[in-house]
C-alpha cells in the first residue's frame, strides 16, 4: 500500500489561536488552535497509519513554534507560555511517525535549492502527498508547485491535497470566529491537464491525457482521443479515412460542459485548444489522410507521416476515379500505385485470371486517364525514395539519412502535395 505523507512548513510568527474549518463544518465542533497544521491533519489526515508520515519543516527561527516556550503577547506586552506544534501533534495520538526536518531560511537562491533538495528527499516512490502551504517564506508556494511536478516525474507521487489556512479570511459563524481551510488541490490537477494537453499537442502522444480523463462527462473525449492516438501510432488508414472518430471527438470537445466543480471551468480553454486539431476532418474522405500526415509531421512522427501520405495518395486517386470499393484491396491498391509511376506501355499485370485481368485493366486505364496522375505519382515516388524506404528498413542501407534530413524531405513532399491540392479547384478542400 502506498505511503501517505503530510508536509508543511512552520513559520516564525506568534500565531493567534482560531478555529480552522471547511465551509460546511459545524462551528461548535471546531477547536481553536494556533497551528493550521494541527487543524489540517485532524481534518484530512486522521486516518494515517503506522507506515505513513507527518513531516514539519522548520528553520532555526521557527523552532520556537515547534517547541514549547514563551511568546510575547503584543496586546498586553507580556510573555506567555504556549505549547508548540510538536506537543499539539502528540496530543492527536497519531499512529504515524511525526518528524521535524530542519531547512535553511530560503533567503538566497542557494538556500531555496537546498530546501527543494531536502523536501524532495522526504518522498519515496509512489507516495500519496498532502501539502499545507500556509506558512513559510514567500518563495515557497512557487517552490512547491515546481517540486510537485518534479516529484511526480521522478518518484511518481500523487498529490492528494493542497491546503491553505486563510487566517485573513476569518468570519464569524454562530459567534465563533472561523478561518477557512482552502482546498487548492484542483490547481495541481489543472497543471496536469496543461502538461498532458501540451504533450499531446507537441508529440501526438495522448496516453497521459487519456489516463487523466476520469470524469464521466468526458468519457466520449477519452474514448475517441485514445482511438485517434492509436490510429496515428498504428497507421490505421481505414479509420483515418472514415473520419468518424475525429468528428465525434471534435463534437465532444465542442459540447458545453458545466461541471459541478467551478474549478474545472479553467479546463474549457484547454479542451478548445485540443479541438482545433480536429476542425478539418471530414466523413469518409481521403483529405483526412493529409490532415493526419500534417499532424504527424508537426509531431515528428516521420515514419507514420511517410506511410500515411503515400497510402493516402493512392486512396485519393481511388476516390477521384470513383473506385473506392477497392479501398482495402491490397492487390488493386498496388496496381493503382504502380500505374501512377510506370509508363502505360510498361505496366505488367502479372499472372492473373482472365476476369481479374479485365477488371484490373479497367481500373488501371482509369488511373492512366486521370489528368493529375503524373504529378501525384512524382510526389509518391519522391516520398518513397527519400523517406519511406530508408525508415522502413531502419537505415540498413548505404548512406542512410539523418533525422533532420527526413524532416526536411517529408515537409517538402507535403508542401508539394498541399500546393497541388490547393491549386486544383475541382478538389473540395478545407484547411490542409
MIVEX-756978 format. One record per residue: y, z, x of N, C-alpha, C, CB in turn; residue in one letter. Coordinates in steps of 0.001 Angstrom, whole numbers, plus 500000, padded with zeros to 6 digits. Atoms other than C-alpha are relative to their C-alpha. Glycine has a CB too. Example, Ala and Ser with C-alpha at 12.3 -4.5 7.8 and 13.67 -1.06 7.14 Angstrom:
<titis>
498810500000500890495500507800512300501200500000500900500027501246499008A/498810499940499180498940507140513670501090500730499230500462498585500414S/
</titis>
This chain:
<titis>
498805500000500851500000500000500000501243500000500885500007501233499038X/498778500096499209503451499102501320500765501320500006500888498885499463X/499230498769499850505598501948502584501375499841499351500146500374501494X/498652499972500553508793502868500726500918500736500976500016500681498595X/499057499421499049511839503612502869501387500074499370500039499175501310X/498613499807500429515202505066501840500861500152501245500146501249499056X/499098499931498852518062504541504307501435500177499515499876498730500879X/498595499799500325521600505852504149500729500513501230500162500982498817X/499141499476498942524479506612506496500811501163499430500941498883500575X/499237498828500425526103510037506242501358499985500675499240501312500329X/498648500058499457529865510167506670500493501334500511500941499493498964X/499426498811499369532231512754508133500990500738499096500688499609501286X/499025499366500896534428513633505120499475501339499485500329499069498815X/500383498761500683534450517052503481499795499673498518501093501129500192X/500268500543501330532764515833500310500133501064498918498608499390499953X/499880499127501165533592517339496947498755499877499136501263499657499180X/501164499991500883530880518299494503500324499292498687499535501444499731X/499812500743501250530458515998491494498639499575499478500927498759500207X/501230500540500579527781514710489120499969498484500206499895500355498484X/500209501443499877526476511255490027498957499581498969499549499608501453X/500978500421500992524680509254487355500076498523499676500178500787498752X/500042501368500514523647505942485903500750499956498670498524499503499828X/499185500106501224525586504578482892499401500689498782500219498562499673X/500616499449501215523057505793480311499491501426500170498861499120499567X/500459498628499801522372509219481809500709500963499051500228500431501451X/499418498953500842522928512246479576500762500962500914498889500759499167X/499187499184499088525802514188481209499445501402500243501391500116499460X/500456498611499861524280517603480550498739500135500842499752500594498639X/501203499946499161521157516659482538500320499820501478499009498936499562X/499618500267498619523112515894485715500416501278500710501132498980500050X/499693498820499184523506518421488521501016499608501066498705500591500657X/498989500347498992526625518417490722499441500084501422501214500923499868X/500391499996498601526160517645494407501132499444500846498710499186500213X/499012500557499077528327516961497429499517498677500594500303501001501120X/500595501126499275525963514207498576499420498954499051498913500499500943X/500520501102500799525407510859496905498535499732500331500835498736500227X/501395500249499600522152510573498891499040500856499178499808500289501507X/500849499116500798520716513560497044499822499447498587500600501418499946X/500057500538501362521590512024493677499197498702499956501417499760499460X/500707501282499987520290508554494631498501500198500164500533499110501120X/501423499746499773516987509912495921499358500599498753499802500939501205X/500544499406501229516492512054492795499837498943498916500910501136499497X/500016501006501065517234509030490614499005498875500261501380499418499826X/500766501215499720515401506219492402498797500192500924500901498991500598X/501059499835498992513044507710494997499137501238499764500615500077501381X/500744498768500296511476510700493250498489499815500117500341500488498603X/501440500254499953508055509009493355499493499712501412499656498840499095X/500434500248498623507946508680497160498792500886500340501167500263500997X/501227499290499633504558509702498593499976500316501498498763499166499614X/500100499537498616503320511055501940500279498904501031498629500571500241X/499848501094499053503376507639503591501423499453500054499049498893499650X/498651500545500108506988506962502599500978500761500901500476500050498541X/499036499446499051510190507834504437501407500015499418499983499203501301X/498569499900500265513712509084503782500678500142501351500346501212499039X/499357500044498695515959508269506716501518500062499826499588498721500773X/498554499840500072519534509511507052500568499808501404500392501402499416X/499396500311498713521599508036509881501319500768500135500231498468500149X/498768499238499797524334510237511346500558499775501400499750501493499767X/499329499949498697526877510122514132500118501479500399501428499295499949X/499805498621499548527685513227516167500936500748499045500570500024501441X/499039499347500892530642513958513903499409500272498620501249499145499862X/500575499850501343528579513510510742498951501102499928499383498692499554X/500994498912500012526117516219511805500497501224499238499642500402501430X/499465498856500734528482518737510215499610499938498518501530500054500142X/500442500146501391527394517314506838498487499994499866500561498728499410X/501471499945500022523731517180507790499517501450500076499405499176501174X/500383498591499832523512520816508878500846500908499114500141500425501472X/499209498988500710524654523943507072501192500404500865499126501249499647X/498857499547499216528091525184508071501227500184499137500298499022501113X/498753499757500703531647525998507154500884498751500023500738501192500622X/499109501151500136534101523393505925501339500478499446499374498908499075X/498668499628500465537815523560505264500209499534498571501078499411500914X/499581500315501370538788523708501605501501499789500028499600501140498983X/498579500313499843542112521928501716500847500525498845500186498505500125X/499226499515501148543113523144498257500509501419500229499150499952498729X/499610498595499777543164526772499354500209500278501485498930500957499432X/499827499889498546543318526105503113499155501129500587501474500229500340X/500919498982499500540296528297503753498655499353500322499825501147498966X/501323500492499638536906527769505366498972500497498986499620500451501432X/501052499642500952533919527760503018498658499559500551500258499360498611X/501341500356499561530206527726503697499370499009499011499119501268500141X/500714500962500834528257524742502430498657499668500638500838498714499795X/501270500524499510524643523716502715500167498526500328498866500209498959X/499949501399499620524183520422504495498975499171499232499773499857501492X/500924500898500694522277517373503248498554500301500357500324498550500332X/501366499655499589519216518443505244499419501067499079499979500492501465X/500445498928500881518975521624503163499798499492498574501008501151500014X/500073500488501379519644519813499890498770499126499778501263499217499648X/501185500843500137516896517276500512498717500826500072499990498922501084X/501167499111499940514474520051501447499754500661498650500192501075501088X/500119499387501322515201521603498056499334499078498982501367500403499497X/500615500960500934513901518434496384498480500016500083500511498587500280X/501463499930499811510381519163497691499368498609499995499357500865498899X/500554501349499904509779515524498518498677500016500759500999499053500688X/501290500093499319506251514581499563500110499253501322498984499314499104X/499872500847498815507505512133502172500761500711501119500705498693499640X/499240499486498865508982512755505592501482499703499805499492499386501325X/498554500176500014512761513220505815500481500133501433500707501041499056X/499592499973498596514278512312509174501483499694500128499178498998500825X/498618500290499642517716512266510716499983499214501311500853501320500129X/499957500834498806518420509499513237501449499859500443499357498606499738X/498646500077499462521459509556515485500384498558500318500123500866501253X/499460501327499700523625506441515764501398500175500579500031499089498720X/498621499923499492526883505699517603501020499851498876500238498920501061X/498939500022501014530219505730515782500226498622499391501288500490500603X/499777501342500525530369501951515399501431499544500131499597499938498571X/498592500347499824533905501647516710500212498822500943500756501193500513X/499914501182499138533128498814519122498878499041499610499905500391501521X/501040500992500298531096495617518886498660500441500566500385498623500566X/501247499568499372528527497068521283499341501117499190500262500471501442X/500551498906500807528128500183519148499451499492498671501069501065499747X/500501500590501251527739498093515990498646499352500229500999498962499440X/501299500598499676524961496113517662498934501068500209500113499125501251X/500956498916499792523319499398518647499538500582498668500617501099500870X/500368499528501347523434500624515030499023499019499352501268500172499106X/500874501049500541521880497316513999498589500147500562500564498593500327X/501306499891499337519063497725516525499242501252499555500181500017501521X/500647498740500381518352501364515646499487499928498562500981501182500156X/500397500082501411518278500688511919498841499034499820501186499565499129X/501086500979500108516101497600512290498672500594500464500328498746500821X/501227499420499462513581499598514320499380501053499090500276500605501340X/500574499082500991513136502006511415498945499296499153501105500576499095X/500868500736500910511438499274509403498638499704500618500666498708499583X/501327500497499652507749498480509503499717498762499162498905501092499776X/500365501216500720506096495298508315499746500303498525498757499353500633X/500217499954501457506244494833504508500585501235499315498530499942499714X/499380498837500640508380497928503826500735499613498724500966500683500964X/499181500109501206509955498381500395501215500889500228499198500420498690X/498838499293499469513527499383501217501030500289498909500642499188501120X/498929499557500887516141501345499282501193500377500883499542501216499092X/498791499730499221519693501376500690501011500756499154500615498689500526X/498790499416500569522504503756499848501118499679500978499856501565499755X/498959500497499091525635502144501299501352500683499752500151498482499845X/498753499352500408528209504644500013500873500396501185499694501223499169X/499210499437498901529266506218503312499785499237501294499651501465500204X/500131500620498699529770505098506860501260499240500367498799499075500028X/498849500727499496532197503058508929500204498710499207499829499694501493X/499645501141500860533965500102507294499116498780500227501442499615500229X/500789501194499688531785497501509039498568500086499483499981499774501491X/501414499818500334528510498957507757499522499187498796499741501442499739X/500488500842501104528341497150504372499658498580500438501036499945498900X/500293501336499499528571493777506137498780500034500917501218499421500743X/501139499847499102526143495003508783498700500080499207500168501249500876X/501205499846500815523661495975506074499531498673499422500252500988498874X/500379501294500563523754492519504480499325499119501044501226499289499430X/500604500782498923523037490845507808498642500576500379500925499963501228X/501243499321499647520375493423508624498898499716498993500229501497500103X/500979500269501047518648492844505286499362498632500201500655500083498615X/500548501347499792518291489108505902499142499930501252501125498977500093X/500723499992498727517167489693509472498625500657499842500820500737501080X/501259499274500185514514492216508454499077499308499000500281501420499538X/500832500781500924513338490046505561499208498957500761500863499324498918X/500652501049499234512555487309508049498978500566500982501035499182500743X/500835499548498896511098489328510925498976501069499621500866500522501081X/500940498945500387509426492224509097499572499910498542500613501350500256X/500433500262501377509001490803505604500274501177499064498518499672499979X/499668498886500888510761493743503970500386499455498623501154500860500595X/499533500316501351511505493735500250501052501024499618498820499990498967X/498931499090500403514792495206499067499795500391498542501400499349500208X/500235499504501365514057497353496031501273500519499355498952501102500013X/498773499500500591517531498758495615501115500150501019499746501315499332X/498797499746499212521085498826496996500971500759499090500642498650500553X/499237499120500887523247501642495632501297500467500659499153501210499598X/498705499517499536526829502795495889500506501056499020501024498827500139X/499453498940500835528208506093494612501510499874499915499607501379500544X/498573500297500163531639505271493201500770501263499615500208498901498932X/499281498748500260533400508633493558501361499715499376500172500809501301X/498667500328500511536753506955492910499962499514498558500648498944500874X/500123500501501361535415505578489632499547501066499013499041498851499968X/500487498901500848534645509001488158500717500039498657500175501339500714X/499482499862501361535141509559484433499422501259499367499659498749499142X/500505498823500705534745512462482074499196499583498779501156500923499586X/500841500202501171531900512420479572499523501375499535498787499045500317X/500342498677500551531382515424477309500548501112500898498459500148499846X/499290499042499146533871517280479526499352500200501363500092501323499303X/500638499933498685531714516627482590500473498804500810498434500022499884X/499517501077499144533159514599485461498808499331500679501011500536501055X/501156500737499495530695511867486443500474498812500824499091499529498838X/499761501179499155530821509379489298498808499063499841500209500402501516X/501120500913500245528752506256488571499284499588501285500493498763499277X/500777500598498916525960505053490833499857498521499669498587500701500176X/500064501441500242526382501301491037498753499415500659501273499297500531X/501173500702499480523215499268491433500446498592500421498838499941498923X/499509501271499449524176496346493706498858499098500456500945500263501170X/501176500734499524520642495009494180500093498516499700498741500564499376X/499928501419500377521438491749492390500741499151501027500675499859498654X/499273500775499003523752490754495220499074499498501106501121500838500601X/500961500486498998520873490570497668499081498952499383499165501172500575X/500777501039500683518919488599495059500774498676499983499656500443498554X/499167501204499992521830486172494803500039499393501401501433500324499516X/500042500479498625521828485942498581498705499227500253500128501178500987X/501279500709499870518151484959498409500050498655499294498852500849499432X/499849501258500725518934482337495782500781498996500843500705500232498648X/499150500876499193521653480927498003499241499464501207501257500747500458X/500756500415498814519452480868501097498897499012499646499399501215500697X/501139500839500366516451479360499327500441498654499439499128500718498986X/499468501269500499518511476748497494500495499148501157501138500242498989X/499505500726498836520126475818500800498847499399500806500838500927500886X/501192500508499298516707475467502453499466498763499282498895501096500085X/500514501125500780515593473185499627500880498771500156499893500380498526X/499085501137499939518700471020499740500153499436501411501353500405499471X/499862500453498609518708470817503556498697499472500589500510501132500857X/501287500381499408514975470397504219499039499364499004499349501205500612X/500917500520501006513368469412500912498853500937499698499458498687500439X/501086499043500196511066472443501095500381500965498881499691500773501316X/499669499180501172511012474205497713499137501245499896499856499183498738X/500964498902500111508331476816498481500697501331499740499155500096501271X/499318498708500154510695479797498897500760500073498684500961500240501169X/499246500030501248512828478748495941499070500151498806500800498700499886X/500981499903501084509787478314493697499454501421499902498844498997500218X/500541498634500005508431481721494731500992500992499413499622500428501418X/498995499065500492511713483378493823500207499905498494501307499759500703X/499746500201501432511877481946490304498899500684499199500076498479499647X/500998499264500781510033484597488314500502500333498606499608501277500720X/499440499751501325512319484783485294499474498953499025501553499983500040X/500620500927500955510659483239482208500967498907499569499501500759498773X/499017501006500407513909481465481328500022498804500957501390500627499924X/499986501055498991513475479433484497498604499441500267500599500524501291X/501389500437499800509770478686484049499910498487500159499124500452498825X/500029501460499921510394474967483460500562499519501328500787499383498842X/499415500367498708512605474773486549498983500213501103501278500818500282X/500997499667498974509945476459488663498890498963500027499408501399499750X/501128500923500088507175474180487417500355498618500538499526499887498560X/499639501368499614508994470875487861500540499926501422501029499439499034X/499544499964498614510613471902491137498798499978500951500870501256500254X/501213499979499178507178472646492541499319498632499993499024501082499495X/500603501336500084505837469321491270500760499006500871499974499510498540X/499196500941499216508731467402492825499751500181501494501493500180499690X/500228499711498587508245469123496167498641499480500447500101501505500263X/501348500491499684504535468263496071499964498470500032498980500530498971X/499961501470500019505253464631495169500581499450501301500829499498498801X/499360500463498768507545464265498177499107500275501205501369500680500186X/500838499633498847505301466126500623498744499155500076499620501472499933X/501263500737500043502204464261499491500139498516499715499122500596498978X/499771501424500281503803460833498908499302499554498711499509499147501176X/500620500332501300502760460747495241500853498968499278499831501277499114X/499167501086500499504278457373494426499946499793498501499614498751500663X/500142500215501445502911457076490894500841501012499240498517500102499568X/499219498958500668504507460390489898501494499791500200499596501379500515X/498590500283499738507786459456491554500461498836499129500229499684501500X/499670501151500843507752456091489744500161500434498543498909498910500118X/499968499557501392507045457801486413501323500684499661498837500949499722X/498677499393500149510179459934486819500087501178499058500936498990499548X/499916498957501016509279462456484114500315501371500574498716500066499236X/499766498678499401509190465476486396501457500167500391499102500204501230X/498619499895499562512616464740487848500968500050498820500346498835500904X/499153499997501192514119464019484430499928501356499305499579498875499030X/500157498695500651512672467222482950500627501112500834498517500300499758X/499353499017499143513855469185485963501511499933499833499614499778501468X/498565500173500210517340467729485558500433500609498661500372498506500051X/499672499464501323517326468644481857499950501527499995499038499439498943X/500144498542499950516086472170482564501161500630500768498655500390500653X/498891499484499201518782472664485194501336499861499278500060499280501337X/498766500239500752521400471407482716500124500903498787500069498558499563X/499979499157501200520477473823479941500946501179500191498584500505499667X/499121498836499971522948476545479072499144501251499856501082499926498873X/500818498793499998521042479669480034500925501204500027499017500021501212X/499186498788500053522542483017479108499101501202500277500715500142498616X/500845498861499659520603485691481000500589501303499481499804500082501507X/499532498706500457520786489250479738500824500694501085498818500875499585X/499298499372498896521927490391483170501200499136500393499050500212501208X/498809500806499686525536489238483730500082499591501463501244500762499633X/499960500348498576524940489210487487499446498602500243499210501024500822X/500611501303499810522885486050487039500922498849499597498722499923499215X/499027501063500267525956484159485854500382499286501291501256500573499319X/499668500590498704526633483595489533498941499005500453500166501092501048X/501083500914499647523337481703489676500267498584499496498681500509499437X/499805501290500646524561478861487457500544498932500952500934500158498832X/499517501039499064526615477042490154498934499560501000501217500510500761X/501080500370499074523583477149492451499051499024499316499226501260500486X/500883500899500746521409475550489765500671498639499801499624500619498632X/499264501272500149524115472933489176499970499189501290501460500265499588X/500024500689498709524159472134492886498641499339500221500314500985501151X/501341500575499880520393471570492818499854498814499052498917501064499702X/500152501044501015520655469476489643500548498658500468500697500416498718X/499383501258499599522910466890491277499044499122500817501262500277500801X/500964500782499218519996465850493487499103499152499102499142500926500862X/500904500701500918518204464573490364500741499206498927499072500993499338X/499179500659501021521065462945488464499574498562499718501445500016500423X/500155501447500130519964459351489042498571499526499753500513499349501220X/501375500426500270516240459377488346499882499450498581499016501173500203X/500189500673501279515098457138485505498528500073499583500470498528500085X/501378500004500488511996456862483355499311498699500395499960500188498466X/500835501127499584509343454573484849500842498896500645499228499437498797X/499140500951499297511478452803487406499724500045501495501484500298499721X/500176500076498552510969451574490949501212500552500738499743498560500427X/498802499441499381514527452713491653499766501454500399501202499893499045X/500300498602499666513120456270491649499487500132501433498965500572499022X/500537499958498643511311455448494863501092499945501041499036498866500217X/498909500099499045514544454541496591500854501270499998500863498781499688X/499340498698500038516178457766495382499188501021500799500185500477498538X/500871499075499272513180459686496746500071499742501501498549499872499510X/499894500343498578513413457805500060501311500522500579499899498471500201X/498697499486499561517096458707500323499919501512500216501106499661498961X/500191498546499889516194462360499707499232500341501282499243500548498757X/500824499747498811513547462221502446500800499782501286498760499089499994X/499192500276498809515935460654504961501012501115500225500720498644499868X/499010498923499887518577463284504232499366501292500496500680500240498652X/500692498774499625515968465984504804499068499824501199499216500512498828X/500770500274498778514470464428507967498491499897499761500268501082501017X/501413500245500304511164463690506220499737498509500238499637500424498508X/500010501410499633510867460419508089498695499316499614500237499850501485X/501282500633500346507148459763507570499918499731498504498819500887500442X/500006500205501447507461460288503818500968498892499603500361501300499273X/499004501023500335510602458149503701499486498605500295501292500243500767X/500507501320499619508942455256505542498920499527499039499452500029501427X/501094500360500916505853455317503326500542499670498617498972501145499904X/499458500212501345507812455645500086500803498710499933500875501186499580X/499179501210500023510266452882500981499142498737499999500947499984501197X/500832501202499915507587450377501949499210499790498715499044500093501194X/500813500128501210505385451103498949500855499669498777499218501288499753X/499165500267501165508295451009496533500683498642500077501038501084499852X/499578501401499942509459447643497826498964499148499272500178499521501481X/501077500699500712506068446381496651500072500284498503498622500417500554X/499910499618501412506446448326493401501175499311499325500133501520499862X/498804500646500540509926446910492902499721498531499683501174500118500992X/500326501419500222508624443341493258499069499855498802499347499380501263X/500884500024501170505803444036490776500805500186498719498918501094500113X/499138499757501157508446445332488397500830498759499696500922501216500250X/499147501172500169510659442291488934499235498803499431500627499622501328X/500775501151500491507856439774488272499211500340498742499047499506501084X/500637499611501257506589441741485269498512500224500087500259498978498984X/501436499783499820503187442678486678499692501467500314499466499099501122X/500196498574499742503302446459486515498596500496499632501028500794499236X/501379499602500279499747446516485220499223500185501305499304498953499104X/500653499862498693498841446283488913500661501089500856500033498660500748X/499291498950499278500946449315489838499083500804500916500677500926499022X/500927499167499230497876451233491043498777499209500490499542501186499151X/501090500850499519495678448294492015500199499761501500499949498638499210X/499831500053498550495257448675495763499894498570500539498961500886500676X/500232501350499492493929445163496354501144499065499647498695499447499453X/498912500879500412496637443418494343501307500379500689500173500046498482X/498793499563499301499378445536495922500011499460501435500094501543500003X/500104500536498640498116444466499345500341498513500021498586500227500565X/499712501433500071498278440828498291501481499735499764499177499351498896X/498573500147500269501804441192496907500801500302501263500439500929498845X/499314499631498762502939442951500091499857498911501062499453501326500532X/500240501059499015501348440247502258500784498740499666498510499677500079X/499309501219500431502866437413500200501495500064500296499777499767498508X/498577499863499739506322438814500869500361499681501445500449501394499661X/499697500200498579505997438282504621499217498856500639499723501267500756X/500810501098499467503463435449505048500397498692499313498478500284499801X/499671501316500570504280431777504569498945499599498977500105498922501114X/500892500302501122502779430375501403498752499241500448500743499190498947X/501150500779499563500523427899503192499032500761500882500464498802500720X/500837499215499095499133430627505478499308501174499309500834500514501144X/500571498852500698498122433098502807498490499842499850500657500174498623X/501463500006500078494413433972502918499561500908498864499361500453501345X/500431499221501158492906435097499631498687500732500246499860499099498799X/501244499313499693489652436188501240498854499535499134500176501473499847X/501233500356500719486139436015499841499914500830498728498734500226500893X/500003499286501277486533436999496160499428499095498918501431500472499619X/500582500759501109485089435934492840501007498992499461499537500948498875X/499143501053500535486433432881491029501052500564499054499162498953499280X/499054499405500952488009434960488257501098500778500717499264500920499024X/499012499232499237489709437290490752500932499065500764499299500968500976X/499192500951499245490886434334492777501069499367499116499113498916500613X/499047500621500932492532432712489760501147500967499700499287499582498680X/498974499014500348494337435930488839500887500328501195499351501278499471X/499210499661498820495392436710492376500944498850500359499076500329501192X/499140501146499726496711433171492886501185499978499051499209498697499889X/498924499986500990498720433536489696501090501005500398499438500343498601X/499036498953499654500373436808490809500701499662501316499298501375500103X/499419500341498703500891435671494405501003498858499856498896499618501002X/499072501103500258502513432461493139501325500527499437499369498982499020X/498787499409500560504966434596491169500828500680501094499643501013498894X/499298499372498879505817436504494341500728498935500816499010500790500897X/499376501075499229506474433254496206501173499382499256498976498927500331X/498900500546500804508691432121493345501158500998499837499480499589498625X/498957498967500142510642435401493399501118499708500993499413501442500233X/498910500482499130514092434476494800500359500926501159501219499779499179X/499616499042498952514506437629496897498815500408500875500621501243499370X/501219499661499252511035437597498452500273500177501483498945498923499802X/499805499961498548512179436873502000500872501177500437500624498697500474X/499126498885499640514965439432502024499243501327499981501198500064499046X/500753498757500109512738442250500821498837500033500981499489500184498580X/501110500079499051509844441053502943500452500337501412499375498609499973X/499465499718498666512013441211506055500232501500500192501315499229500223X/499763498557499913513047444795505308498684500755500125500779500495498771X/501304499342499960509422445787504691499344499858501370499085499425498923X/500587500224498678508258444221507972500706500843501055500072498512500377X/499244499204499036511040445885509962499677501486499854501507499766499823X/500334498607500262510236449192508337498637500351500577500024500281498500X/501357499755499506506553448914509182499965499979501526499024498955499435X/500059500153498539507113447764512764500812501056500747500494498625500390X/499118499093499273509930450109513675499742501474499733501406499690499663X/500170498589500357508854453303511927498568500342499592500942500359498875X/501212499499500646505741453499509811498769499928500900499743499224498735X/501199500116499160503101452208512247499975501041501104499916498612500609X/499914499016498912504308454426515082499706501405499481501397499961500658X/500195498657500561504437457544512893498579500179499490500998500260498865X/501335499882500581501146456827511112498930500203501066499679498765499179X/500964499849498904499371456682514490500431501086500976499827498673500744X/499584498827499239501145459822515767500527499653501390498846500956500125X/499406500381498728502801457876518583499001499590501070500811501115500508X/501007500412499016499497456973520267499998498482500133498590500512499598X/499814501416499746500691453560521355500955499854501181500543499261498732X/499079500205498884502681452015524172501441500165499518499794498598500633X/498581499793500276506328453045524245500273500622498627500723498690500104X/499722499349501287506274455484521297501465500399499896499106501237499816X/498579499725500206509669456127519772500268501499499894500499499290498742X/499551498622500178511625459373519828500463500190498555501145500350501001X/499620499708501391512509461104516568501378499428499674499990501518499746X/498646500484500260516178460180516910499997498508499703500914500298501190X/500089501439500243515208456504517055499456499731498601499110499324501060X/500539500151501354513149456900513879501090500187498962498866500998499756X/498950499693500974516072458471512047501014498852499919500714501321500375X/499041501106499963518441455706513150499417498743499361500422499708501445X/500640501215500475515965452944512379499785500024498483498671499802500712X/500286499961501439514960454123508911501290500029499194499135501222499652X/498718500023500690518588454741507964500524498570499931501018500921500706X/499573501399499973519326451168508982499256499189498954499779499395501389X/500787500744501009516462449814506817500403500410498588498483500242500205X/499588499529501321517556451983503926501340499378499608500097501541499980X/498695500597500287521130450714504192499879498519499648500932500175501195X/500225501413500307519867447117504216499453499848498584499028499367501022X/500562500031501347517831447827501095501058500349498962498816500963499891X/498936499598500910520745449565499454500991498856499773500730501232500547X/499051501112500119523098446661500174499414498857499178500403499491501389X/500656501045500788520564444215498761500031500356498516498544499794500472X/500067499582501398520167446219495569501380499970499349499400501403499892X/498647499952500566523882446701495068500623498615499838500893500854500876X/499434501350500088524643443009495642499280499127498985499958499334501354X/500761500775500980522010441808493185500365500497498609498460500116500252X/499474499528501286523777442057489823498967499972498886501184499167499596X/501040500008501026520586441390487922499254501326499952499018498862500251X/500728498747499911519269444757489008500846501124499407499621500311501466X/499298498867500600520274447695486849499826501219500915499463500299498551X/500059498962498981521147450476489235501080501038499762500143499394501397X/498999498937500072522866453827489145500500500256501428499404501319499348X/499441499680498685523968455636492315498908500212501030500879501239499918X/501050499877498989521442454929495030500617500341501349499176498695500098X/
</titis>
